[in-house]
């Protein structure tokens, strides 16, 4: 499986291959004005051609482990302008969460534009009036709009679809509000078909001490729905078509800490260890100040 990532080093964008091991040296390739999206599109889905396109005629930059602190990894294929990326997802997709009386297409929601995506180590913002927040360890599909705007599958990564599940439990019609938390995402883009089986463990630390742990299972085998059908129906809507737009689609989660009775709090640190794929992402939860009643701008106000 070919894995690529993008980062900023010395204020310039670079790309790398594979999932770097902790404490290891790092080899990067300057993008030199190119975009990772364009290079991958030119490879036409051929992983070997993609690697050749990404590394050919580029002088590598080799960093010692001590210099890796100067590297800032980015969400995969994140455009320069966050408005050119849409973050969305499906809910209630897994077999453990659905029953026989379900629609033939799960509910879809929007989390925001590209700036809601947070790389490992960055805090995840939670609305100040959140009712009960939980992590959701998920596969994230990445699509890019072709020259006609039609989203084309590029690869997958993993993420944390942080959700105010308490708000949704109070009122099922408030799913759209429940999803307006930041989303964690791993920077490592896997150039292959969505994984059939993904397993791992979530750890939530409070004051530096593990407060909750639990396993998770996801991947296409865990879905109640047919993934290609889900995606084709979603992207049949031309409102989502725009050349160059990057789509990050979270495809749903297994049970979370909420279902075990745990309640996340401000300052908790959530770590998702995707054991099957050697990927780990960790974020601190940060509640935003609660707005006082009537303090939000009204139409026409500045």
C-alpha positions in Angstrom: 0.0 0.0 0.0 1.4 3.4 -1.1 1.0 6.1 1.5 1.8 9.8 0.8 1.7 12.9 3.0 2.2 16.6 2.7 3.9 18.9 5.2 5.4 22.4 5.6 9.2 22.6 6.2 11.1 25.9 6.2 7.9 27.6 5.1 7.6 25.5 2.0 5.4 22.6 1.1 7.0 19.2 0.8 5.8 15.6 0.3 6.8 12.4 1.9 6.2 8.6 1.5 5.0 6.1 4.1 3.9 6.6 7.7 7.0 7.8 9.5 8.1 6.0 12.6 8.5 7.9 15.9 12.1 8.9 16.4 13.2 8.0 12.8 14.9 10.2 10.2 12.6 11.7 7.6 13.0 12.1 3.8 11.0 14.8 2.1 10.7 16.0 -1.5 10.0 19.7 -2.3 6.8 20.3 -4.2 8.4 23.4 -5.8 5.1 25.0 -6.8 3.3 21.8 -7.8 0.4 20.5 -5.9 0.1 16.9 -4.5 -3.5 16.8 -5.9 -2.3 17.5 -9.5 0.5 15.0 -9.3 -1.7 12.2 -8.1 -4.4 13.0 -10.7 -1.7 12.7 -13.4 -0.9 9.2 -12.2 -4.5 8.0 -13.0 -4.8 5.8 -9.9 -1.5 3.8 -10.6 0.3 3.7 -7.3 3.7 3.0 -8.9 3.2 5.8 -11.4 2.2 8.1 -8.5 5.4 7.4 -6.6 7.4 8.1 -9.8 5.5 11.4 -10.4 5.9 12.4 -6.8 9.7 11.8 -6.4 11.1 11.9 -10.0 13.4 14.8 -10.7 13.1 16.1 -7.1 16.1 16.4 -4.9 15.3 14.8 -1.6 15.7 16.6 1.7 16.9 14.3 4.5 16.1 15.3 8.1 17.5 13.9 11.3 15.0 12.9 13.9 15.9 15.9 15.9 14.9 18.2 13.0 11.4 16.8 12.7 10.1 19.4 15.1 10.5 21.9 12.3 8.0 19.9 10.2 4.3 20.6 10.3 2.1 17.9 8.8 -1.1 18.8 6.9 -4.4 17.2 6.4 -4.0 15.2 3.1 -4.5 17.2 0.0 -5.7 20.3 2.0 -6.1 23.2 -0.5 -4.3 26.5 0.1 -7.8 28.1 0.6 -9.9 26.2 3.2 -13.1 27.2 1.3 -12.0 24.8 -1.5 -12.5 21.8 0.8 -15.7 20.4 2.2 -15.8 18.1 5.2 -18.9 15.9 5.6 -20.0 12.4 6.5 -22.6 9.8 7.1 -24.2 8.7 10.3 -25.6 5.4 11.6 -23.8 3.4 8.9 -22.5 0.5 10.9 -24.2 -2.8 11.5 -24.0 -2.4 15.3 -26.0 0.8 15.1 -28.8 0.0 12.6 -31.9 -2.2 12.6 -34.1 -3.6 9.9 -36.2 -0.4 9.5 -33.5 1.8 8.0 -33.6 3.8 4.8 -31.6 2.7 1.8 -29.3 5.7 2.1 -27.9 6.9 5.5 -28.2 10.5 6.7 -25.5 12.8 5.4 -24.2 15.9 7.3 -21.7 18.7 6.8 -19.1 19.6 9.4 -17.6 22.6 7.6 -14.8 23.7 5.3 -11.2 22.6 5.3 -10.3 24.7 8.4 -12.3 22.3 10.7 -9.7 19.6 9.9 -7.0 19.3 12.6 -3.8 17.4 12.2 -2.5 15.3 15.1 -1.4 17.4 18.1 -3.8 20.3 17.3 -6.7 20.9 19.6 -10.3 20.1 18.6 -12.7 22.9 19.2 -16.0 22.1 20.9 -19.0 24.5 21.0 -19.4 26.1 24.4 -23.0 24.9 24.7 -22.2 21.3 23.9 -24.4 18.8 25.7 -22.3 15.6 25.6 -19.3 15.1 23.3 -17.8 11.9 22.1 -15.1 10.7 19.8 -15.8 8.7 16.6 -12.9 6.8 15.1 -13.6 6.6 11.4 -12.3 5.9 7.9 -12.1 9.2 5.9 -12.5 9.0 2.1 -10.8 11.7 0.1 -12.2 12.9 -3.3 -11.0 15.6 -5.6 -13.1 17.4 -8.3 -12.0 16.7 -11.9 -12.0 19.3 -14.6 -15.8 19.0 -14.9 -16.1 19.2 -11.1 -17.1 15.5 -10.6 -15.5 14.2 -7.4 -13.0 11.4 -8.1 -11.8 9.0 -5.4 -8.1 9.6 -4.5 -7.5 7.6 -1.3 -8.4 7.2 2.3 -7.1 8.2 5.7 -8.4 8.0 9.3 -10.0 10.6 11.6 -12.0 11.6 14.6 -15.5 12.9 13.8 -16.0 14.7 17.2 -19.7 14.9 17.8 -22.1 16.5 20.3 -24.0 13.3 20.6 -25.9 14.6 23.6 -27.5 17.3 21.5 -28.5 14.7 18.9 -30.0 12.4 21.6 -32.1 15.3 22.9 -33.4 16.1 19.4 -32.7 13.9 16.4 -33.4 16.8 14.1 -30.4 18.6 15.5 -27.9 16.4 13.9 -26.5 19.3 11.9 -25.7 21.2 15.1 -24.3 18.1 16.8 -21.7 17.8 14.1 -20.3 21.3 14.3 -17.2 20.3 16.2 -13.7 20.2 14.7 -12.6 17.0 13.1 -9.3 15.2 13.7 -7.6 13.7 10.6 -4.4 11.7 10.0 -2.1 13.3 7.4 -1.2 9.9 5.8 -3.1 9.4 2.6 -3.4 5.7 1.6 -3.6 5.3 -2.2 -5.8 2.3 -2.4 -9.4 1.1 -2.1 -11.2 1.8 1.2 -10.1 -0.8 3.8 -12.4 -3.8 4.5 -11.4 -4.2 8.1 -9.9 -1.7 10.5 -9.4 -2.3 14.3 -7.8 -0.3 17.0 -8.3 1.3 20.4 -9.3 4.7 21.7 -7.7 6.1 24.9 -9.0 9.3 26.6 -6.7 10.9 29.2 -7.8 13.3 31.9 -5.1 15.2 33.8 -2.5 13.0 32.2 -4.1 9.7 33.4 -6.1 7.3 31.2 -9.8 7.8 32.1 -11.4 5.5 29.5 -10.2 2.9 26.9 -12.2 1.0 24.4 -11.7 -0.9 21.1 -13.3 0.0 17.8 -14.0 -1.8 14.5 -14.7 -0.1 11.2 -14.0 -0.6 7.5 -16.4 -1.5 4.7 -17.1 -5.0 6.2 -18.6 -3.3 9.2 -21.0 -1.1 7.2 -24.7 -1.9 6.9 -24.7 -0.1 3.5 -22.9 -0.7 0.2 -20.2 2.0 0.2 -20.0 2.5 -3.6 -23.7 3.0 -3.7 -23.6 5.5 -0.8 -20.9 7.6 -2.5 -22.4 7.5 -6.0 -25.8 8.7 -4.7 -24.1 11.4 -2.7 -22.0 12.7 -5.6 -24.9 12.5 -8.1 -25.9 15.9 -6.6 -24.3 18.6 -8.9 -24.4 21.1 -6.0 -21.2 19.2 -4.8 -19.5 19.5 -8.1 -16.7 22.0 -8.5 -13.3 21.6 -10.2 -10.5 21.2 -7.7 -12.7 20.9 -4.7 -11.4 18.4 -2.1 -14.0 16.3 -0.3 -13.3 14.6 3.0 -16.1 12.1 3.8 -16.3 10.4 7.2 -18.1 7.1 6.7 -19.3 6.4 10.2 -18.1 4.9 13.5 -18.4 1.9 15.8 -19.6 2.5 19.4 -17.8 5.3 21.3 -17.0 6.2 24.9 -20.5 7.8 25.2 -22.1 4.4 24.7 -20.0 3.1 27.7 -21.3 5.9 29.9 -18.2 8.1 29.7 -18.5 11.9 29.4 -15.6 13.8 27.7 -14.6 17.1 29.3 -12.6 20.2 28.4 -8.9 19.4 28.3 -9.3 15.7 27.8 -6.8 14.1 25.3 -8.3 11.7 22.8 -5.9 9.2 21.1 -7.0 6.9 18.3 -4.6 4.1 17.7 -5.4 2.4 14.3 -3.5 -0.8 15.1 -4.2 -2.5 11.7 -2.6 0.4 9.8 0.1 1.7 12.1 -1.6 5.1 12.4 -2.1 7.1 15.5 -3.7 10.5 16.0 -4.1 12.4 19.3 -5.9 15.7 20.0 -6.9 17.7 23.1 -10.5 18.8 23.4 -11.0 22.5 23.9 -14.4 24.0 24.7 -15.0 27.5 23.3 -16.5 30.2 25.4 -20.3 30.1 25.6 -22.0 33.0 23.8 -24.4 35.0 26.0 -28.0 35.0 24.8 -28.5 37.7 22.2 -24.8 38.3 21.7 -24.5 36.7 18.3 -24.7 39.2 15.3 -28.0 39.7 13.8 -28.7 40.0 10.0 -27.4 43.4 8.9 -25.2 43.9 12.0 -21.4 44.1 11.7 
